């Protein structure tokens, strides 16, 4: 079985770059559906930036830290749901490309996590570790 590390790294870096982007965009009132900066924008920016840094650290030990994809999948799904809800309510403009990006990222991260777990399991069975 080939190494899942490239898939994990792509997952980590794609999500990290998206989070760094969110950290910047969260400071743009028009993108957030408001007319001027508000406190929750700063909070969202800090959380997004911190999560991006966490993903960059996960890349340093991709197999050992593959678990970080589980909460990252949840975060991406919740952000996509929130964006869709507020789009449907008319607070912000709906974006099909952003929704498709989130769905594709969720699928890719899920596949990467599955593949990494399968790889680690096969290593354990071949080396006799429990």
C-alpha positions, 0 to 999 in steps of 0.5 A: 500500500502506498503512503497516505502522507501526500493526501494528509499533507494536501488536506492539512495545507488546503484547510490551513490556507482556507483558514488563513483566508477566513482569518483575513476575510473575517475583518471585511465587514461587507464579507461578514454581512455588516457595515462596520467591524464588530467584536465577533469578527475579531473572534472568528479571525483569531479562531480561524488563524489558530486553527490554520496554525494547528493544521500546519503543526499537524503537517510536521507529523502527518500520520501521528496527527491524522486525528486532527482531520476529524475536528477539521471536517466538523469545522468545515461542515459547520462553516459551510452550514452557517454560510449557507443558512445566512445566505438563504436568510439574505444576510450574505450572498450565496456562493456555489463555488464556496459550497462546492469547495467545502463539500470537496474538502470534506470528502477529500479530508475524509478519504485522507483520514480513512486511507491513513488509518488503513495504512497504519492498520496494515503496518501494525498487522505486518509488524505484529503490533496490536 
